[in-house]
Amino acid sequence: MEDPAFQIRTVVKQLVEPVGYGDMCQAVDRYFHPKATIVHPMLNSPQQLGREGVKAAYRMLRVLTYDNKMEFRTVGVDRADTTTVTDPNGHEKGVETQVLLLDMIEHLKIRVFPVPEWMNPTIHLRFLTRVELQRENGGLWLITKQEDNLPTDLAATGLPTFGLKYVSDAIKMIAGGGTFLASAIVQRSGFYA
């Protein structure tokens, strides 16, 4: 990528939305560093496999899902930073890095549901994604790590909760009340000023 802040939406769509696995592989080859990794709620690519591990992760996600479409809510961009690293020959060099934070919703269908197509619901899954980039010699930015996270609030994930949202809300309310009580006790005891 020449301009990650501007191009990241297109890059993510090229990675997630293609029907053909070959198109996905081309996007991984184009935008990921040879030693890249992906961390996902369902799987992690082994770091030693690099780009091939990322391809395997995307292949597995494609096996499980289809009709994927991305919707972007927010893209946050950190300013570029230069860090010093030592190459295998013992030479120090400056490497320019940058981090992007993406708030996205992936609309998809699950392939493993044993129901007819017309009954297979579209799931709207919210991801909070951290993308680490490194500028290469040619001036292009490559993804070194993609870290996908689901919100911890069940309702915010977009997953069907089948009533578990209310259980989760009750647990959080009880935990919040317990935290308030413990905080008041600690404050009154003078233990923590």
Accessible surface in RSA format (square Angstrom, percent):
REM  Atomic radii and reference values for relative SASA: ProtOr
REM  Chains: A
REM  Algorithm: Lee & Richards
REM  Probe-radius: 1.40
REM  Slices: 20
REM RES _ NUM      All-atoms   Total-Side   Main-Chain    Non-polar    All polar
REM                ABS   REL    ABS   REL    ABS   REL    ABS   REL    ABS   REL
RES MET A   1     7.19   3.7   0.00   0.0   7.19  17.1   3.26   2.8   3.93   5.2
RES GLU A   2   134.34  77.1 116.45  88.1  17.89  42.6  34.11  66.0 100.23  81.8
RES ASP A   3    71.73  50.2  70.01  69.7   1.72   4.1  24.95  58.7  46.77  46.6
RES PRO A   4     7.28   5.3   7.28   6.6   0.00   0.0   7.28   6.0   0.00   0.0
RES ALA A   5    38.70  35.6  32.29  49.8   6.42  14.6  32.49  45.8   6.21  16.5
RES PHE A   6   159.48  79.8 146.23  90.6  13.25  34.5 150.76  91.4   8.71  24.9
RES GLN A   7    54.44  30.4  53.43  39.0   1.01   2.4  13.84  29.5  40.60  30.8
RES ILE A   8     0.55   0.3   0.55   0.4   0.00   0.0   0.55   0.4   0.00   0.0
RES ARG A   9    99.38  41.7  99.38  50.7   0.00   0.0  37.77  51.6  61.61  37.3
RES THR A  10    74.15  52.7  71.98  73.0   2.17   5.2  42.61  57.2  31.54  47.7
RES VAL A  11     1.44   0.9   1.44   1.3   0.00   0.0   1.44   1.3   0.00   0.0
RES VAL A  12    14.07   9.3  14.07  12.7   0.00   0.0  14.07  12.2   0.00   0.0
RES LYS A  13    84.02  41.0  82.00  50.3   2.02   4.8  33.05  29.7  50.97  54.3
RES GLN A  14    61.27  34.3  56.20  41.1   5.07  12.1  31.35  66.7  29.92  22.7
RES LEU A  15     2.13   1.2   2.13   1.5   0.00   0.0   2.13   1.5   0.00   0.0
RES VAL A  16    21.73  14.3  19.45  17.6   2.29   5.5  21.63  18.8   0.10   0.3
RES GLU A  17    42.74  24.5  32.75  24.8   9.99  23.8   8.63  16.7  34.12  27.9
RES PRO A  18    23.42  17.1  11.67  10.6  11.74  42.7  22.98  19.0   0.44   2.7
RES VAL A  19   139.58  91.8 123.70 112.0  15.89  38.3 126.24 109.7  13.34  36.2
RES GLY A  20    33.14  40.9   0.00   N/A  33.14  40.9  29.57  81.1   3.57   8.0
RES TYR A  21    64.87  30.3  58.16  33.1   6.71  17.5  57.52  43.2   7.35   9.1
RES GLY A  22    44.65  55.1   0.00   N/A  44.65  55.1  36.44 100.0   8.22  18.4
RES ASP A  23    80.79  56.6  75.10  74.7   5.69  13.5  14.68  34.6  66.10  65.9
RES MET A  24     2.96   1.5   2.96   2.0   0.00   0.0   2.95   2.5   0.01   0.0
RES CYS A  25    21.40  16.2  21.12  23.6   0.28   0.7  13.06  33.1   8.35   9.0
RES GLN A  26   108.72  60.8 104.92  76.7   3.80   9.0  29.54  62.9  79.18  60.1
RES ALA A  27     1.86   1.7   1.70   2.6   0.16   0.4   1.70   2.4   0.16   0.4
RES VAL A  28     0.46   0.3   0.46   0.4   0.00   0.0   0.46   0.4   0.00   0.0
RES ASP A  29    63.82  44.7  52.25  52.0  11.57  27.4  23.02  54.2  40.80  40.7
RES ARG A  30   125.95  52.9 108.01  55.1  17.93  42.7  52.24  71.4  73.70  44.7
RES TYR A  31    20.95   9.8  20.95  11.9   0.00   0.0   5.56   4.2  15.38  19.0
RES PHE A  32     0.00   0.0   0.00   0.0   0.00   0.0   0.00   0.0   0.00   0.0
RES HIS A  33    26.52  14.5  26.52  18.4   0.00   0.0  17.16  17.7   9.36  10.9
RES PRO A  34    73.25  53.4  62.74  57.2  10.52  38.2  63.30  52.3   9.95  61.9
RES LYS A  35   153.96  75.1 145.87  89.5   8.09  19.3  91.80  82.6  62.16  66.2
RES ALA A  36     0.00   0.0   0.00   0.0   0.00   0.0   0.00   0.0   0.00   0.0
RES THR A  37    14.93  10.6  14.93  15.1   0.00   0.0   8.49  11.4   6.43   9.7
RES ILE A  38     0.35   0.2   0.25   0.2   0.10   0.2   0.25   0.2   0.10   0.3
RES VAL A  39    46.52  30.6  46.52  42.1   0.00   0.0  46.52  40.4   0.00   0.0
RES HIS A  40    20.36  11.1  12.69   8.8   7.67  19.6   8.03   8.3  12.33  14.3
RES PRO A  41    64.75  47.2  19.83  18.1  44.92 163.3  32.37  26.7  32.38 201.2
RES MET A  42   124.67  64.6  88.80  58.8  35.87  85.4  67.64  57.5  57.03  75.6
RES LEU A  43    40.08  22.3  28.06  20.1  12.02  30.2  38.94  27.3   1.14   3.1
RES ASN A  44    99.45  68.6  75.41  72.9  24.04  57.9  21.09  50.7  78.36  75.7
RES SER A  45    10.02   8.5   0.03   0.0   9.99  23.0   2.53   5.4   7.49  10.5
RES PRO A  46    61.13  44.6  49.27  44.9  11.86  43.1  60.97  50.3   0.16   1.0
RES GLN A  47   133.15  74.5 123.88  90.5   9.26  22.1  30.57  65.1 102.58  77.8
RES GLN A  48   159.06  88.9 118.69  86.7  40.38  96.1  65.48 139.4  93.58  71.0
RES LEU A  49    94.94  52.9  82.82  59.2  12.12  30.5  85.83  60.3   9.11  24.5
RES GLY A  50     3.68   4.5   0.00   N/A   3.68   4.5   3.68  10.1   0.00   0.0
RES ARG A  51    54.04  22.7  53.32  27.2   0.73   1.7   8.98  12.3  45.06  27.3
RES GLU A  52   105.15  60.4  99.77  75.5   5.38  12.8  53.16 102.8  51.99  42.4
RES GLY A  53     1.69   2.1   0.00   N/A   1.69   2.1   0.49   1.3   1.21   2.7
RES VAL A  54     0.00   0.0   0.00   0.0   0.00   0.0   0.00   0.0   0.00   0.0
RES LYS A  55    26.05  12.7  25.40  15.6   0.65   1.5   5.33   4.8  20.72  22.1
RES ALA A  56    43.71  40.2  39.00  60.2   4.71  10.7  39.50  55.6   4.21  11.2
RES ALA A  57     5.59   5.1   1.08   1.7   4.51  10.3   4.99   7.0   0.59   1.6
RES TYR A  58    11.99   5.6  11.43   6.5   0.55   1.4   9.27   7.0   2.71   3.3
RES ARG A  59   114.17  47.9 113.98  58.1   0.18   0.4  42.51  58.1  71.65  43.4
RES MET A  60    88.49  45.8  87.39  57.8   1.09   2.6  62.32  53.0  26.17  34.7
RES LEU A  61    31.11  17.3  30.88  22.1   0.23   0.6  31.11  21.8   0.00   0.0
RES ARG A  62    27.71  11.6  26.64  13.6   1.07   2.5  20.96  28.6   6.75   4.1
RES VAL A  63    78.01  51.3  73.43  66.5   4.58  11.0  77.11  67.0   0.90   2.4
RES LEU A  64    36.21  20.2  36.21  25.9   0.00   0.0  36.21  25.4   0.00   0.0
RES THR A  65    14.87  10.6  14.87  15.1   0.00   0.0  13.25  17.8   1.62   2.4
RES TYR A  66    48.28  22.5  47.54  27.0   0.74   1.9  44.42  33.4   3.86   4.8
RES ASP A  67    78.83  55.2  58.32  58.0  20.52  48.5  17.47  41.1  61.37  61.2
RES ASN A  68     6.88   4.7   4.05   3.9   2.83   6.8   0.00   0.0   6.88   6.7
RES LYS A  69   107.30  52.3 107.30  65.8   0.00   0.0  72.12  64.9  35.17  37.5
RES MET A  70    13.83   7.2   2.80   1.9  11.03  26.3   2.80   2.4  11.03  14.6
RES GLU A  71    78.81  45.2  74.04  56.0   4.77  11.3  32.56  63.0  46.25  37.8
RES PHE A  72    38.98  19.5  10.76   6.7  28.23  73.4  10.76   6.5  28.23  80.8
RES ARG A  73   129.60  54.4  93.17  47.5  36.42  86.7  24.75  33.8 104.85  63.5
RES THR A  74    77.47  55.1  73.23  74.2   4.24  10.1  55.17  74.1  22.30  33.7
RES VAL A  75    27.00  17.8   3.21   2.9  23.79  57.3   3.21   2.8  23.79  64.5
RES GLY A  76    27.51  33.9   0.00   N/A  27.51  33.9  26.93  73.9   0.58   1.3
RES VAL A  77    68.45  45.0  31.37  28.4  37.08  89.3  32.76  28.5  35.69  96.8
RES ASP A  78    76.32  53.5  68.35  68.0   7.97  18.8  19.69  46.3  56.63  56.5
RES ARG A  79   202.05  84.8 187.81  95.7  14.25  33.9  73.71 100.7 128.35  77.8
RES ALA A  80    42.92  39.5  19.58  30.2  23.34  53.1  19.80  27.9  23.12  61.2
RES ASP A  81    85.42  59.8  81.69  81.3   3.73   8.8  23.26  54.7  62.16  62.0
RES THR A  82    90.19  64.1  66.38  67.3  23.81  56.7  44.04  59.2  46.15  69.8
RES THR A  83    61.49  43.7  55.88  56.7   5.61  13.4  55.35  74.4   6.13   9.3
RES THR A  84    95.23  67.7  66.13  67.0  29.10  69.4  32.97  44.3  62.26  94.1
RES VAL A  85    62.08  40.9  56.01  50.7   6.07  14.6  62.08  53.9   0.00   0.0
RES THR A  86    86.93  61.8  57.00  57.8  29.93  71.3  37.42  50.3  49.51  74.8
RES ASP A  87    36.27  25.4  27.75  27.6   8.52  20.1  14.23  33.5  22.04  22.0
RES PRO A  88   140.71 102.6  96.01  87.5  44.71 162.5 110.14  90.9  30.58 190.0
RES ASN A  89   119.42  82.4  89.21  86.2  30.21  72.7  17.69  42.6 101.73  98.3
RES GLY A  90    52.11  64.3   0.00   N/A  52.11  64.3  26.81  73.6  25.30  56.7
RES HIS A  91   115.87  63.3 112.32  78.1   3.56   9.1  80.66  83.1  35.21  41.0
RES GLU A  92   130.11  74.7 100.22  75.8  29.90  71.2  25.95  50.2 104.16  85.0
RES LYS A  93   108.59  53.0  99.86  61.3   8.73  20.8  60.48  54.4  48.11  51.2
RES GLY A  94    52.60  64.9   0.00   N/A  52.60  64.9  14.30  39.2  38.30  85.8
RES VAL A  95    13.28   8.7  11.37  10.3   1.91   4.6  13.28  11.5   0.00   0.0
RES GLU A  96    54.97  31.6  51.24  38.8   3.73   8.9  10.78  20.9  44.18  36.1
RES THR A  97    41.13  29.3  40.74  41.3   0.39   0.9  30.41  40.8  10.72  16.2
RES GLN A  98    24.05  13.4  19.92  14.6   4.12   9.8   3.53   7.5  20.52  15.6
RES VAL A  99    31.05  20.4  30.41  27.5   0.64   1.5  30.41  26.4   0.64   1.7
RES LEU A 100     0.00   0.0   0.00   0.0   0.00   0.0   0.00   0.0   0.00   0.0
RES LEU A 101   101.80  56.7  99.46  71.2   2.33   5.9  99.87  70.1   1.93   5.2
RES LEU A 102     4.66   2.6   0.38   0.3   4.29  10.8   1.81   1.3   2.85   7.7
RES ASP A 103    22.75  15.9  21.89  21.8   0.86   2.0   8.75  20.6  13.99  14.0
RES MET A 104     8.47   4.4   8.47   5.6   0.00   0.0   8.47   7.2   0.00   0.0
RES ILE A 105    27.57  15.7  27.57  20.5   0.00   0.0  27.57  19.9   0.00   0.0
RES GLU A 106    19.95  11.5  19.95  15.1   0.00   0.0   0.00   0.0  19.95  16.3
RES HIS A 107    40.80  22.3  40.80  28.4   0.00   0.0  35.31  36.4   5.49   6.4
RES LEU A 108     6.57   3.7   6.57   4.7   0.00   0.0   6.57   4.6   0.00   0.0
RES LYS A 109    28.74  14.0  28.74  17.6   0.00   0.0   4.50   4.0  24.24  25.8
RES ILE A 110    36.13  20.6  36.13  26.9   0.00   0.0  36.13  26.0   0.00   0.0
RES ARG A 111   116.61  49.0  96.20  49.0  20.42  48.6  44.26  60.5  72.36  43.9
RES VAL A 112    98.50  64.8  75.56  68.4  22.94  55.3  82.80  71.9  15.70  42.6
RES PHE A 113    78.48  39.3  69.41  43.0   9.07  23.6  69.41  42.1   9.07  26.0
RES PRO A 114   131.23  95.6  93.51  85.2  37.72 137.1 108.83  89.9  22.40 139.2
RES VAL A 115    60.04  39.5  38.79  35.1  21.25  51.2  42.34  36.8  17.70  48.0
RES PRO A 116    69.07  50.3  55.77  50.8  13.30  48.3  68.37  56.4   0.71   4.4
RES GLU A 117    99.37  57.0  88.16  66.7  11.21  26.7  67.45 130.5  31.92  26.1
RES TRP A 118   207.06  83.1 171.27  82.9  35.80  84.1 164.32  87.6  42.75  69.3
RES MET A 119    99.03  51.3  76.13  50.4  22.90  54.5  72.55  61.7  26.48  35.1
RES ASN A 120    10.58   7.3   5.60   5.4   4.98  12.0   0.39   0.9  10.19   9.9
RES PRO A 121    72.63  52.9  62.08  56.6  10.55  38.4  72.63  60.0   0.00   0.0
RES THR A 122    57.92  41.2  39.81  40.4  18.11  43.2  24.33  32.7  33.59  50.8
RES ILE A 123    15.28   8.7  11.76   8.8   3.52   8.5  15.28  11.0   0.00   0.0
RES HIS A 124    91.29  49.9  88.67  61.6   2.62   6.7  66.29  68.3  25.00  29.1
RES LEU A 125    22.39  12.5  22.39  16.0   0.00   0.0  22.39  15.7   0.00   0.0
RES ARG A 126    52.24  21.9  52.18  26.6   0.06   0.1   6.89   9.4  45.35  27.5
RES PHE A 127    10.46   5.2  10.46   6.5   0.00   0.0  10.46   6.3   0.00   0.0
RES LEU A 128    67.81  37.8  66.54  47.6   1.27   3.2  67.25  47.2   0.56   1.5
RES THR A 129     4.63   3.3   1.27   1.3   3.37   8.0   2.50   3.4   2.14   3.2
RES ARG A 130    86.34  36.3  85.38  43.5   0.96   2.3  25.71  35.1  60.63  36.7
RES VAL A 131     3.76   2.5   3.76   3.4   0.00   0.0   3.76   3.3   0.00   0.0
RES GLU A 132    49.02  28.1  49.02  37.1   0.00   0.0  10.33  20.0  38.69  31.6
RES LEU A 133     2.16   1.2   0.00   0.0   2.16   5.4   0.00   0.0   2.16   5.8
RES GLN A 134    44.16  24.7  44.16  32.3   0.00   0.0   1.18   2.5  42.98  32.6
RES ARG A 135    88.80  37.3  76.29  38.9  12.52  29.8  22.32  30.5  66.48  40.3
RES GLU A 136    54.04  31.0  46.94  35.5   7.10  16.9  18.61  36.0  35.43  28.9
RES ASN A 137   158.47 109.3 119.92 115.9  38.54  92.8  40.82  98.2 117.65 113.7
RES GLY A 138    74.92  92.4   0.00   N/A  74.92  92.4  40.95 112.4  33.97  76.1
RES GLY A 139    26.72  33.0   0.00   N/A  26.72  33.0  22.06  60.5   4.66  10.4
RES LEU A 140    81.69  45.5  81.69  58.4   0.00   0.0  81.69  57.4   0.00   0.0
RES TRP A 141     6.57   2.6   6.57   3.2   0.00   0.0   2.85   1.5   3.72   6.0
RES LEU A 142    23.82  13.3  23.82  17.0   0.00   0.0  23.82  16.7   0.00   0.0
RES ILE A 143     3.48   2.0   3.48   2.6   0.00   0.0   3.48   2.5   0.00   0.0
RES THR A 144    32.04  22.8  27.45  27.8   4.59  10.9  21.19  28.5  10.85  16.4
RES LYS A 145    64.28  31.4  64.28  39.4   0.00   0.0  18.75  16.9  45.52  48.5
RES GLN A 146    19.73  11.0  19.73  14.4   0.00   0.0   3.46   7.4  16.27  12.3
RES GLU A 147    45.66  26.2  45.66  34.5   0.00   0.0   2.20   4.2  43.46  35.5
RES ASP A 148    12.31   8.6   9.07   9.0   3.24   7.7   1.47   3.5  10.84  10.8
RES ASN A 149    63.80  44.0  61.59  59.5   2.21   5.3  17.98  43.3  45.83  44.3
RES LEU A 150    52.34  29.1  35.56  25.4  16.77  42.2  35.56  25.0  16.77  45.1
RES PRO A 151    17.55  12.8   8.81   8.0   8.74  31.8  13.28  11.0   4.27  26.5
RES THR A 152   141.10 100.4 110.61 112.1  30.49  72.7  86.35 116.0  54.75  82.8
RES ASP A 153    53.37  37.4  52.05  51.8   1.32   3.1  18.06  42.5  35.31  35.2
RES LEU A 154    57.08  31.8  56.97  40.8   0.10   0.3  56.97  40.0   0.10   0.3
RES ALA A 155    51.42  47.3  24.79  38.3  26.62  60.6  30.43  42.9  20.98  55.6
RES ALA A 156    32.72  30.1  16.94  26.1  15.78  35.9  28.30  39.9   4.41  11.7
RES THR A 157     4.93   3.5   4.93   5.0   0.00   0.0   4.93   6.6   0.00   0.0
RES GLY A 158    33.85  41.7   0.00   N/A  33.85  41.7  21.64  59.4  12.21  27.3
RES LEU A 159    70.80  39.4  62.28  44.6   8.52  21.4  62.35  43.8   8.45  22.7
RES PRO A 160    69.89  50.9  45.66  41.6  24.23  88.1  57.87  47.8  12.02  74.7
RES THR A 161    26.07  18.5  19.15  19.4   6.91  16.5   7.23   9.7  18.83  28.5
RES PHE A 162   180.41  90.3 139.20  86.2  41.21 107.2 154.45  93.6  25.96  74.3
RES GLY A 163    38.08  47.0   0.00   N/A  38.08  47.0  24.90  68.3  13.17  29.5
RES LEU A 164   102.10  56.9 101.58  72.7   0.53   1.3 101.58  71.3   0.52   1.4
RES LYS A 165    67.31  32.8  67.31  41.3   0.00   0.0  43.88  39.5  23.42  24.9
RES TYR A 166   156.70  73.2 151.06  85.9   5.63  14.7 106.27  79.9  50.43  62.2
RES VAL A 167    81.72  53.8  78.09  70.7   3.63   8.7  81.62  70.9   0.10   0.3
RES SER A 168    20.74  17.5  15.82  21.1   4.92  11.3  11.19  23.8   9.55  13.4
RES ASP A 169    43.04  30.1  39.47  39.3   3.57   8.4  22.27  52.4  20.77  20.7
RES ALA A 170    46.33  42.6  43.01  66.4   3.32   7.6  45.78  64.5   0.55   1.5
RES ILE A 171   106.63  60.7 105.08  78.3   1.55   3.7 106.06  76.4   0.57   1.5
RES LYS A 172    93.49  45.6  84.15  51.6   9.34  22.2  73.33  66.0  20.17  21.5
RES MET A 173   143.71  74.4 130.20  86.2  13.51  32.2  98.25  83.5  45.46  60.2
RES ILE A 174   132.53  75.4 123.23  91.8   9.29  22.4 129.69  93.4   2.84   7.7
RES ALA A 175    57.03  52.4  45.52  70.2  11.51  26.2  55.33  77.9   1.70   4.5
RES GLY A 176    40.13  49.5   0.00   N/A  40.13  49.5  33.33  91.5   6.80  15.2
RES GLY A 177    36.74  45.3   0.00   N/A  36.74  45.3  33.99  93.3   2.75   6.2
RES GLY A 178    39.30  48.5   0.00   N/A  39.30  48.5  33.09  90.8   6.20  13.9
RES THR A 179    93.20  66.3  86.15  87.3   7.05  16.8  66.90  89.9  26.30  39.8
RES PHE A 180   151.86  76.0 146.57  90.8   5.29  13.8 151.25  91.7   0.62   1.8
RES LEU A 181   111.56  62.1 111.14  79.5   0.42   1.1 111.56  78.4   0.00   0.0
RES ALA A 182    53.25  49.0  48.73  75.2   4.52  10.3  52.74  74.3   0.51   1.4
RES SER A 183    63.29  53.5  53.17  71.0  10.12  23.3  26.99  57.5  36.30  50.9
RES ALA A 184    24.40  22.4  20.16  31.1   4.24   9.6  23.87  33.6   0.54   1.4
RES ILE A 185   106.13  60.4 103.03  76.8   3.10   7.5 105.00  75.6   1.14   3.1
RES VAL A 186    60.09  39.5  59.27  53.7   0.81   2.0  60.09  52.2   0.00   0.0
RES GLN A 187   134.39  75.2 121.46  88.8  12.93  30.8  33.57  71.5 100.82  76.5
RES ARG A 188   204.38  85.8 167.84  85.6  36.54  87.0  68.88  94.1 135.50  82.1
RES SER A 189    77.98  65.9  36.43  48.6  41.56  95.7  46.21  98.4  31.77  44.5
RES GLY A 190    53.45  65.9   0.00   N/A  53.45  65.9  30.49  83.7  22.96  51.4
RES PHE A 191   173.06  86.6 142.26  88.1  30.80  80.1 150.49  91.2  22.56  64.6
RES TYR A 192   169.21  79.0 160.02  91.0   9.19  23.9 112.73  84.7  56.48  69.6
RES ALA A 193   135.45 124.5  66.36 102.4  69.09 157.2 100.32 141.3  35.13  93.0
END  Absolute sums over single chains surface
CHAIN  1 A    12011.1       9808.4       2202.8       7375.1       4636.1
END  Absolute sums over all chains
TOTAL         12011.1       9808.4       2202.8       7375.1       4636.1
